[in-house]
Amino acid sequence: MEKAPPLLDLAALDIFRTVAAEGSVTRAAERLSRVQSNVTTRVRQLEADLGTPLFLREGKRMALTPEGQVLLGYADRLLALAEEARQALQPGPPAGRLRLGSMESTAASRLPAPLARLHSQWPGVALELTTAATRVLVERLRAHALDAVLVAWPPGQPADPALETLPVFTEELLLVLPAGHPPAAVPDQVQPGTLAVFEPGCTYRRIAQEWFAPRRQPMQLLELGSYHAILASVAGGGCAGIVPRSVLSISPHAALLSQEPITTITTLLTWRQGYRSAALDALQQVLVD
C-alpha cells in the first residue's frame, strides 16, 4: 500500500508565508516570535513533505522558486479560510485580523475617521490596510489575499454573483485643469493635451478616458503613482486630471486649479459571497454610520 502524502500543516504554511513576505528567516523569526532554527527546520520539513524546493537561498536572502510562488497562493487561501472558520465558530466581540484593500483616494479622504472609530470601539480588531487600483484589489479579494475591499465598479459592469457589496460613499469626480483655464464642458475645450492618470485597472482612469474619447485630438497619458503627483502636474500647466472632490477638499493646493464636475460614482465595500466575521460587521457599521 502506498504511503499517503503528508497533510499540509497550517502552522508550517504560516511560517512559509512569513518567510516569503520578509525574504529572510531572521526577520520572519522576529515577526513570529520564534527562534531562527525552528523557522528553518519547519521550512525544510515543508519542502521535504512536498518534494520540491520552495526558496532560492542567496546568502541570508530567501526568494521564492516558481513552486514556492504557486504554494504561496494556496497558503493565502488556506490560512484565510482557517481564520474565517475560526471566527465563524467562535462568535464574540469583533477581534482578529481584518485585511482591507482600498483605492488610494478612499484611504486618503474617507477612511481616517471611520477607522479611528473602529479602533476606539473594537481595539481587538487588527486591521491591515493596503491600497491599489480597483482591478488589482478585486483580484486579490477573489484570491483570498484580502477579506474586503473598497472599490468603484466601472459604469455598466455587471454585478459579480461571487461577491457581495455595500454602498458606502458617493464620489463626485472633477475634471481638474490649470488655474485660469477657461470653462471646459466638453473634451475639445480642454487645452492641455496630456491626461495624468493612475495605472491600468483604476476605475477613475477608465472614466476619464471614456469622457475624453470624443475629443478630436486624442489625449496622451501620463501615468503617476499618487494624487499629489497628479495635482502637481496639473498645477504645472501641462496636464488635465480626474480627481474625486473628497481628495481635492483635503489638498492645500485646490485653489491653484480650475474644476469642472464630470460625474458621480459609488464606492462599494465588497467581500466574497458568504464571507462573514464580527470584524467585517464592525467595519460595515463604522462605514455607514
Residue frames as qw, qx, qy, qz and C-alpha x, y, z in Angstrom:
[[0.000, 0.888, 0.461, 0.000, 0.00, 0.00, 0.00],
 [0.392, 0.514, -0.041, 0.762, 1.34, 3.41, -0.94],
 [0.327, -0.403, -0.472, 0.713, 2.05, 5.77, 1.90],
 [0.095, 0.893, 0.428, 0.100, -0.34, 8.72, 2.00],
 [0.382, 0.494, -0.099, 0.774, 1.30, 12.10, 1.38],
 [0.272, -0.295, -0.543, 0.737, 1.70, 14.26, 4.50],
 [0.008, 0.858, 0.510, 0.067, -1.12, 16.69, 5.25],
 [0.275, 0.559, -0.063, 0.779, -0.34, 20.37, 4.92],
 [0.439, -0.489, -0.527, 0.539, 0.21, 21.92, 8.34],
 [0.053, 0.923, 0.282, 0.255, -1.37, 25.36, 8.72],
 [0.471, -0.826, 0.126, 0.283, 1.33, 26.45, 11.16],
 [0.626, -0.146, 0.468, 0.606, 4.01, 25.47, 8.65],
 [0.349, 0.644, 0.476, 0.487, 2.17, 27.35, 5.91],
 [0.185, -0.973, -0.138, -0.001, 2.03, 30.45, 8.12],
 [0.565, -0.598, 0.323, 0.467, 5.79, 30.22, 8.69],
 [0.565, 0.216, 0.549, 0.577, 6.38, 29.69, 4.96],
 [0.178, 0.844, 0.394, 0.319, 4.24, 32.70, 4.08],
 [0.338, -0.923, 0.022, 0.183, 6.01, 34.90, 6.62],
 [0.602, -0.341, 0.440, 0.573, 9.45, 33.94, 5.28],
 [0.444, 0.484, 0.543, 0.523, 8.21, 34.70, 1.77],
 [0.022, -0.950, -0.274, -0.148, 6.92, 38.12, 2.86],
 [0.421, -0.858, 0.187, 0.227, 10.08, 39.03, 4.79],
 [0.680, 0.658, -0.304, 0.112, 12.58, 37.44, 2.41],
 [0.197, 0.541, -0.681, 0.453, 14.61, 36.40, 5.42],
 [0.668, -0.308, -0.671, 0.092, 14.49, 33.69, 8.08],
 [0.327, -0.074, -0.468, 0.818, 15.86, 36.14, 10.64],
 [0.256, -0.083, 0.029, -0.963, 13.14, 38.74, 10.11],
 [0.650, -0.239, -0.551, -0.467, 10.45, 36.05, 9.85],
 [0.579, -0.218, -0.697, 0.363, 11.56, 34.57, 13.18],
 [0.090, -0.053, -0.348, 0.932, 11.38, 38.01, 14.80],
 [0.439, -0.129, -0.233, -0.858, 7.92, 38.64, 13.39],
 [0.747, -0.216, -0.553, -0.299, 6.66, 35.22, 14.52],
 [0.462, -0.655, 0.450, -0.394, 8.45, 35.33, 17.91],
 [0.998, -0.024, 0.043, 0.034, 10.20, 32.03, 17.11],
 [0.480, -0.600, 0.499, 0.402, 13.85, 31.03, 17.16],
 [0.381, 0.618, -0.474, -0.498, 15.55, 31.01, 13.77],
 [0.037, -0.241, 0.963, 0.112, 16.40, 27.33, 13.92],
 [0.423, 0.348, 0.763, -0.344, 12.72, 26.45, 14.36],
 [0.498, 0.690, 0.020, -0.524, 11.72, 28.53, 11.33],
 [0.219, 0.557, -0.726, -0.341, 14.48, 26.97, 9.22],
 [0.206, -0.053, 0.974, -0.076, 13.51, 23.46, 10.30],
 [0.497, 0.483, 0.581, -0.426, 9.80, 23.97, 9.54],
 [0.467, 0.694, -0.237, -0.494, 10.53, 25.37, 6.07],
 [0.128, 0.435, -0.865, -0.214, 12.88, 22.49, 5.24],
 [0.331, 0.128, 0.907, -0.228, 10.34, 19.95, 6.50],
 [0.548, 0.605, 0.283, -0.503, 7.66, 21.53, 4.33],
 [0.371, 0.642, -0.537, -0.402, 9.97, 21.31, 1.32],
 [0.063, -0.233, 0.970, 0.019, 10.69, 17.67, 2.13],
 [0.462, 0.326, 0.726, -0.392, 6.99, 16.87, 2.51],
 [0.559, 0.699, 0.112, -0.431, 6.20, 18.48, -0.85],
 [0.817, 0.068, 0.436, 0.371, 9.27, 17.09, -2.56],
 [0.472, 0.676, 0.200, 0.529, 10.36, 20.40, -4.05],
 [0.384, -0.165, -0.235, 0.878, 12.44, 23.44, -3.05],
 [0.008, 0.856, 0.517, -0.012, 10.31, 26.44, -2.16],
 [0.126, -0.961, 0.088, 0.230, 13.07, 29.03, -1.79],
 [0.703, 0.507, -0.179, 0.466, 16.22, 30.06, -3.59],
 [0.610, -0.732, -0.070, 0.296, 18.79, 30.73, -0.88],
 [0.525, 0.644, -0.085, 0.550, 21.15, 33.57, -1.72],
 [0.191, 0.305, -0.521, 0.774, 23.16, 34.11, 1.44],
 [0.087, 0.244, 0.718, -0.646, 20.66, 35.28, 4.02],
 [0.437, 0.250, -0.111, -0.857, 18.17, 36.30, 1.33],
 [0.378, 0.202, 0.902, -0.046, 15.25, 33.95, 0.60],
 [0.390, 0.297, -0.282, -0.825, 13.47, 34.24, -2.76],
 [0.775, 0.169, 0.487, -0.366, 10.58, 32.05, -3.85],
 [0.215, -0.101, 0.846, 0.477, 11.07, 29.40, -6.51],
 [0.412, -0.070, -0.484, -0.769, 8.31, 29.01, -9.13],
 [0.507, -0.315, -0.802, -0.029, 6.92, 26.17, -6.99],
 [0.241, -0.306, -0.543, 0.744, 7.05, 28.44, -3.97],
 [0.213, 0.058, -0.124, -0.967, 5.07, 31.09, -5.83],
 [0.522, -0.224, -0.674, -0.473, 2.37, 28.50, -6.58],
 [0.477, -0.342, -0.747, 0.314, 2.24, 27.38, -2.96],
 [0.087, -0.112, -0.304, 0.942, 2.02, 30.97, -1.72],
 [0.416, -0.148, -0.324, -0.837, -1.30, 31.45, -3.49],
 [0.662, -0.303, -0.665, -0.164, -2.70, 28.30, -1.88],
 [0.424, -0.181, -0.598, 0.655, -1.24, 29.24, 1.52],
 [0.137, -0.058, 0.089, -0.985, -3.01, 32.62, 1.42],
 [0.597, -0.209, -0.415, -0.655, -6.33, 30.96, 0.64],
 [0.671, -0.225, -0.698, 0.105, -5.98, 28.12, 3.16],
 [0.312, -0.135, -0.518, 0.785, -4.94, 30.42, 6.01],
 [0.278, -0.106, -0.044, -0.954, -7.72, 32.88, 5.17],
 [0.672, -0.246, -0.538, -0.445, -10.30, 30.08, 5.20],
 [0.576, -0.194, -0.689, 0.394, -8.94, 28.78, 8.51],
 [0.075, -0.057, -0.345, 0.934, -9.27, 32.24, 10.06],
 [0.471, -0.152, -0.284, -0.822, -12.76, 32.59, 8.60],
 [0.686, -0.249, -0.672, -0.129, -13.76, 29.23, 10.09],
 [0.406, -0.135, -0.613, 0.664, -12.31, 30.16, 13.48],
 [0.143, -0.002, 0.164, -0.976, -14.27, 33.41, 13.59],
 [0.580, -0.173, -0.458, -0.651, -17.47, 31.69, 12.41],
 [0.712, -0.247, -0.657, 0.027, -17.24, 29.02, 15.13],
 [0.459, -0.334, -0.481, 0.669, -16.18, 31.36, 17.92],
 [0.001, 0.767, 0.317, 0.558, -18.63, 34.27, 17.74],
 [0.494, -0.591, -0.345, 0.537, -18.00, 37.13, 20.08],
 [0.009, -0.899, -0.004, 0.438, -16.81, 40.73, 20.12],
 [0.673, 0.726, -0.104, 0.095, -15.09, 41.84, 16.91],
 [0.485, -0.696, 0.491, 0.197, -11.46, 40.76, 17.04],
 [0.790, 0.056, 0.517, 0.325, -8.73, 39.22, 14.94],
 [0.258, -0.271, 0.445, 0.814, -7.13, 40.21, 11.66],
 [0.499, 0.729, 0.429, -0.189, -9.10, 42.08, 9.00],
 [0.438, -0.154, 0.464, 0.755, -7.29, 42.60, 5.69],
 [0.326, 0.815, 0.373, -0.302, -8.83, 45.61, 3.96],
 [0.468, 0.097, 0.420, 0.771, -7.92, 46.85, 0.49],
 [0.133, 0.837, 0.349, -0.400, -8.81, 50.33, -0.69],
 [0.491, 0.707, 0.167, 0.481, -8.40, 52.71, -3.57],
 [0.472, 0.001, -0.257, 0.843, -5.84, 55.35, -2.65],
 [0.150, -0.432, -0.130, -0.880, -8.38, 58.18, -2.90],
 [0.687, -0.538, -0.369, -0.319, -10.73, 56.45, -0.44],
 [0.751, -0.257, -0.383, 0.473, -7.92, 55.67, 2.00],
 [0.341, 0.141, -0.131, 0.920, -6.75, 59.28, 1.97],
 [0.198, -0.271, -0.063, -0.940, -10.02, 61.17, 2.15],
 [0.682, -0.332, -0.315, -0.570, -12.64, 58.82, 3.58],
 [0.807, -0.152, -0.565, 0.077, -11.10, 56.25, 5.91],
 [0.263, 0.306, -0.567, 0.718, -9.23, 58.09, 8.69],
 [0.441, -0.295, 0.279, -0.800, -12.37, 58.95, 10.71],
 [0.896, -0.135, -0.143, -0.397, -14.24, 55.59, 10.46],
 [0.787, 0.158, -0.533, 0.269, -11.07, 53.57, 11.05],
 [0.057, 0.361, -0.536, 0.761, -10.33, 55.66, 14.13],
 [0.683, -0.246, 0.156, -0.670, -13.84, 54.81, 15.40],
 [0.911, 0.058, -0.392, -0.111, -13.25, 51.14, 14.62],
 [0.532, 0.262, -0.613, 0.522, -10.05, 51.12, 16.66],
 [0.214, -0.339, 0.418, -0.815, -11.67, 53.02, 19.52],
 [0.783, -0.153, 0.070, -0.599, -14.73, 50.76, 19.72],
 [0.998, 0.001, 0.043, -0.045, -13.07, 47.43, 18.88],
 [0.066, -0.823, 0.560, 0.071, -9.34, 47.53, 19.74],
 [0.699, -0.192, 0.687, 0.041, -9.16, 43.76, 19.29],
 [0.757, 0.611, 0.230, 0.022, -9.54, 44.12, 15.51],
 [0.480, -0.465, 0.425, 0.611, -6.09, 44.05, 13.88],
 [0.578, 0.772, 0.180, -0.196, -6.65, 46.00, 10.66],
 [0.523, -0.231, 0.507, 0.645, -4.22, 45.56, 7.77],
 [0.424, 0.813, 0.202, -0.345, -4.78, 48.24, 5.08],
 [0.482, -0.122, 0.549, 0.673, -3.33, 48.13, 1.57],
 [0.388, 0.709, 0.092, -0.582, -4.03, 50.38, -1.43],
 [0.333, -0.061, 0.758, 0.558, -4.16, 49.58, -5.14],
 [0.358, 0.092, -0.384, -0.846, -6.30, 50.05, -8.24],
 [0.760, 0.001, 0.233, -0.607, -9.78, 48.52, -8.28],
 [0.852, 0.287, -0.387, -0.203, -8.88, 45.66, -10.64],
 [0.386, 0.372, -0.758, 0.372, -5.88, 44.61, -8.52],
 [0.345, -0.227, 0.590, -0.694, -7.91, 44.79, -5.30],
 [0.846, 0.078, 0.059, -0.524, -10.72, 42.63, -6.68],
 [0.748, 0.343, -0.568, 0.012, -8.23, 40.05, -7.97],
 [0.168, 0.324, -0.761, 0.537, -6.63, 39.86, -4.51],
 [0.590, -0.119, 0.381, -0.702, -10.06, 39.58, -2.91],
 [0.896, 0.177, -0.203, -0.354, -11.00, 36.65, -5.14],
 [0.653, 0.347, -0.632, 0.231, -7.65, 35.00, -4.34],
 [0.732, -0.600, -0.319, 0.047, -8.39, 35.26, -0.58],
 [0.561, 0.141, -0.248, 0.777, -5.42, 37.60, -0.11],
 [0.127, -0.180, 0.205, -0.954, -7.85, 40.28, 1.19],
 [0.069, 0.360, 0.869, -0.333, -11.03, 39.98, 3.26],
 [0.224, 0.835, 0.480, -0.146, -12.82, 43.06, 1.90],
 [0.414, 0.049, 0.257, 0.872, -12.10, 45.93, -0.48],
 [0.169, 0.769, 0.296, -0.541, -13.35, 49.45, -1.11],
 [0.343, -0.004, 0.630, 0.697, -13.66, 49.88, -4.86],
 [0.440, 0.522, 0.078, -0.726, -15.58, 51.70, -7.57],
 [0.629, 0.240, 0.714, 0.193, -17.02, 49.42, -10.24],
 [0.075, -0.105, 0.463, 0.877, -16.72, 50.75, -13.80],
 [0.534, 0.312, 0.201, -0.760, -20.09, 52.06, -15.05],
 [0.752, 0.331, -0.305, -0.481, -22.06, 49.39, -16.86],
 [0.254, 0.316, -0.910, 0.086, -20.05, 46.49, -15.47],
 [0.738, -0.336, -0.435, -0.391, -22.43, 43.68, -14.43],
 [0.570, -0.610, 0.416, -0.361, -22.55, 42.58, -10.82],
 [0.384, 0.337, -0.858, 0.057, -20.39, 39.60, -9.87],
 [0.794, -0.393, -0.256, -0.387, -22.54, 36.91, -8.17],
 [0.787, -0.058, -0.476, 0.389, -19.45, 35.64, -6.31],
 [0.286, 0.091, -0.338, 0.892, -19.16, 38.98, -4.48],
 [0.197, -0.792, -0.571, 0.085, -21.37, 40.95, -2.09],
 [0.294, 0.330, -0.009, 0.897, -21.37, 44.74, -1.95],
 [0.225, -0.767, -0.507, 0.324, -22.50, 47.56, 0.31],
 [0.285, 0.732, 0.112, 0.608, -22.62, 51.17, -0.96],
 [0.563, -0.531, -0.348, 0.530, -20.71, 53.37, 1.48],
 [0.171, -0.564, 0.048, 0.807, -19.62, 56.61, -0.26],
 [0.538, 0.747, 0.370, 0.126, -20.73, 58.71, -3.22],
 [0.469, -0.384, 0.222, 0.764, -17.87, 60.46, -5.00],
 [0.426, 0.876, 0.134, -0.182, -18.20, 63.47, -7.30],
 [0.729, -0.015, 0.309, 0.611, -15.47, 63.28, -9.92],
 [0.097, 0.923, 0.016, -0.373, -13.99, 66.57, -11.06],
 [0.714, 0.502, 0.072, 0.483, -12.03, 67.49, -14.15],
 [0.408, -0.802, 0.028, 0.436, -9.10, 69.49, -12.79],
 [0.608, 0.648, 0.140, 0.438, -7.25, 71.94, -15.03],
 [0.485, 0.024, -0.192, 0.853, -4.50, 74.55, -14.60],
 [0.065, -0.659, -0.401, 0.633, -5.50, 77.77, -12.87],
 [0.150, 0.565, -0.157, -0.796, -7.13, 80.27, -15.19],
 [0.136, 0.080, 0.877, 0.453, -8.22, 77.64, -17.70],
 [0.447, -0.031, -0.183, -0.875, -11.45, 78.66, -19.49],
 [0.731, 0.005, 0.484, -0.482, -14.60, 76.63, -18.72],
 [0.216, 0.295, -0.863, -0.347, -14.45, 73.18, -20.31],
 [0.727, 0.037, 0.369, -0.578, -17.83, 71.48, -20.53],
 [0.937, 0.333, 0.042, -0.099, -16.78, 69.18, -23.38],
 [0.844, -0.225, 0.236, 0.425, -13.48, 67.39, -24.14],
 [0.582, 0.510, 0.209, 0.598, -12.48, 69.63, -27.07],
 [0.114, -0.933, -0.009, -0.340, -12.49, 72.66, -24.76],
 [0.765, -0.578, 0.146, 0.244, -9.67, 71.16, -22.67],
 [0.303, 0.895, -0.323, -0.057, -6.42, 72.86, -23.66],
 [0.309, -0.566, 0.762, 0.056, -3.74, 70.51, -22.22],
 [0.733, 0.316, -0.478, -0.366, -3.10, 67.51, -24.43],
 [0.392, 0.195, -0.862, 0.257, -1.98, 65.19, -21.64],
 [0.724, -0.496, -0.158, -0.452, -4.13, 63.36, -19.08],
 [0.021, 0.449, -0.786, 0.424, -2.50, 62.49, -15.73],
 [0.853, -0.185, -0.248, -0.421, -3.79, 59.07, -14.58],
 [0.606, -0.455, 0.635, -0.150, -3.12, 56.11, -12.33],
 [0.136, -0.255, 0.917, 0.273, -2.10, 52.65, -13.56],
 [0.525, -0.061, -0.618, -0.582, -4.42, 50.49, -15.72],
 [0.432, -0.304, -0.835, 0.153, -7.17, 48.89, -13.64],
 [0.032, -0.261, -0.411, 0.873, -8.12, 52.19, -12.00],
 [0.201, 0.659, 0.724, 0.030, -11.84, 52.86, -12.47],
 [0.020, 0.867, 0.115, -0.485, -11.36, 56.64, -12.37],
 [0.184, -0.410, 0.605, 0.658, -8.79, 56.36, -15.16],
 [0.226, 0.305, 0.863, 0.332, -11.31, 54.40, -17.24],
 [0.110, 0.823, 0.512, -0.219, -13.99, 57.03, -16.64],
 [0.097, -0.755, 0.192, 0.620, -11.56, 59.79, -17.61],
 [0.209, -0.185, 0.751, 0.598, -10.54, 58.04, -20.82],
 [0.192, 0.531, 0.809, 0.166, -14.18, 57.43, -21.77],
 [0.041, 0.862, 0.294, -0.412, -15.03, 61.10, -21.13],
 [0.070, -0.688, 0.392, 0.607, -12.15, 62.22, -23.38],
 [0.564, 0.127, 0.762, 0.293, -12.88, 59.60, -26.09],
 [0.447, 0.780, 0.434, 0.059, -14.90, 62.00, -28.33],
 [0.168, -0.828, 0.194, 0.498, -12.02, 64.51, -28.38],
 [0.707, 0.698, -0.089, -0.069, -10.78, 65.20, -31.91],
 [0.372, 0.643, -0.611, 0.273, -7.14, 65.18, -30.76],
 [0.846, -0.308, -0.433, 0.042, -6.54, 62.10, -28.55],
 [0.399, -0.851, 0.282, -0.191, -5.10, 62.75, -25.09],
 [0.538, 0.392, -0.685, 0.297, -1.62, 61.50, -24.25],
 [0.785, -0.565, -0.228, -0.113, -1.45, 59.59, -20.94],
 [0.187, 0.589, -0.600, 0.508, 0.96, 60.34, -18.10],
 [0.792, -0.371, -0.482, -0.045, 0.89, 57.52, -15.52],
 [0.004, -0.586, 0.484, -0.650, 1.61, 58.66, -11.99],
 [0.490, -0.108, -0.839, 0.208, 1.54, 56.95, -8.60],
 [0.193, -0.446, -0.628, 0.608, -0.28, 59.41, -6.36],
 [0.094, 0.877, 0.454, 0.123, -2.83, 62.21, -6.32],
 [0.333, -0.789, 0.096, 0.507, -0.13, 64.55, -5.05],
 [0.390, -0.197, 0.587, 0.682, 1.78, 63.95, -8.28],
 [0.237, 0.578, 0.689, 0.367, -1.36, 64.28, -10.42],
 [0.081, -0.937, -0.314, 0.133, -2.36, 67.60, -8.83],
 [0.373, -0.652, 0.274, 0.601, 1.20, 68.92, -9.09],
 [0.388, 0.080, 0.669, 0.628, 1.33, 68.01, -12.79],
 [0.124, 0.768, 0.585, 0.231, -1.99, 69.74, -13.43],
 [0.236, -0.904, -0.118, 0.335, -0.93, 72.83, -11.49],
 [0.461, -0.395, 0.429, 0.669, 2.22, 72.96, -13.61],
 [0.364, 0.602, -0.100, -0.703, 0.07, 73.65, -16.64],
 [0.186, 0.367, -0.787, -0.459, 0.80, 70.64, -18.81],
 [0.138, -0.131, -0.980, -0.048, -1.91, 68.20, -17.78],
 [0.612, -0.318, -0.090, -0.719, -5.55, 67.63, -17.05],
 [0.127, 0.096, -0.947, 0.279, -6.78, 65.13, -14.47],
 [0.622, -0.435, -0.417, -0.499, -9.87, 63.49, -12.99],
 [0.210, 0.161, -0.722, 0.639, -9.96, 63.67, -9.18],
 [0.354, -0.615, -0.705, -0.006, -12.66, 62.98, -6.55],
 [0.138, -0.804, -0.016, -0.578, -13.90, 66.13, -4.84],
 [0.775, -0.629, -0.052, -0.006, -13.20, 64.49, -1.47],
 [0.797, -0.049, 0.024, 0.602, -9.49, 64.30, -2.37],
 [0.287, 0.568, 0.096, 0.765, -9.38, 67.85, -3.67],
 [0.419, -0.819, -0.167, -0.355, -11.07, 69.08, -0.49],
 [0.762, -0.605, 0.051, 0.226, -8.12, 67.96, 1.65],
 [0.705, 0.248, 0.102, 0.656, -5.47, 69.31, -0.72],
 [0.241, -0.706, -0.140, 0.651, -3.91, 72.65, 0.26],
 [0.179, -0.250, 0.485, 0.819, -3.43, 73.36, -3.44],
 [0.319, 0.564, 0.760, 0.035, -7.07, 73.15, -4.57],
 [0.132, 0.873, 0.172, -0.437, -7.20, 76.92, -5.14],
 [0.154, -0.544, 0.559, 0.606, -4.45, 76.59, -7.76],
 [0.178, 0.091, 0.901, 0.384, -6.69, 74.54, -10.05],
 [0.514, 0.072, -0.169, -0.838, -9.77, 75.06, -12.18],
 [0.270, 0.052, 0.937, -0.216, -12.51, 72.49, -11.63],
 [0.551, 0.071, -0.357, -0.751, -15.37, 71.08, -13.70],
 [0.654, -0.070, 0.656, -0.370, -17.83, 68.41, -12.43],
 [0.242, 0.268, -0.813, -0.456, -17.86, 65.28, -14.61],
 [0.695, -0.213, -0.589, -0.353, -19.95, 62.56, -12.94],
 [0.524, -0.505, 0.509, -0.460, -20.69, 60.80, -9.66],
 [0.691, 0.156, -0.702, -0.070, -19.80, 57.22, -8.76],
 [0.766, -0.554, 0.083, -0.315, -20.42, 55.00, -5.74],
 [0.168, 0.493, -0.820, 0.236, -17.68, 53.43, -3.66],
 [0.877, -0.219, -0.249, -0.348, -18.64, 49.92, -2.58],
 [0.380, -0.483, 0.762, -0.206, -17.42, 47.82, 0.31],
 [0.813, 0.269, -0.393, -0.334, -17.03, 44.42, -1.37],
 [0.381, -0.427, 0.802, -0.171, -16.40, 40.94, 0.04],
 [0.206, 0.094, -0.925, -0.305, -16.71, 37.32, -1.08],
 [0.686, -0.258, -0.310, -0.606, -20.19, 35.80, -1.17],
 [0.860, -0.316, -0.399, -0.045, -20.86, 34.05, 2.14],
 [0.512, 0.179, -0.479, 0.690, -17.87, 35.51, 4.00],
 [0.447, -0.800, -0.195, -0.351, -18.80, 36.62, 7.49],
 [0.582, -0.048, -0.514, 0.628, -16.86, 37.79, 10.51],
 [0.300, -0.819, -0.399, 0.283, -17.52, 40.01, 13.51],
 [0.369, -0.426, 0.165, 0.809, -14.66, 42.24, 12.39],
 [0.113, 0.242, 0.594, 0.759, -16.26, 42.76, 8.96],
 [0.205, -0.744, -0.625, -0.115, -19.61, 43.52, 10.63],
 [0.373, -0.716, -0.189, 0.559, -17.89, 46.16, 12.77],
 [0.289, -0.154, 0.386, 0.862, -16.24, 47.69, 9.72],
 [0.003, -0.513, -0.678, -0.527, -19.60, 47.89, 7.92],
 [0.294, -0.793, -0.502, 0.183, -21.10, 49.62, 10.92],
 [0.336, -0.625, 0.001, 0.705, -18.47, 52.36, 11.16],
 [0.247, 0.021, 0.539, 0.805, -18.52, 52.97, 7.39],
 [0.100, -0.546, -0.651, -0.518, -22.26, 53.57, 7.16],
 [0.312, -0.670, -0.506, 0.444, -22.76, 55.46, 10.44]]
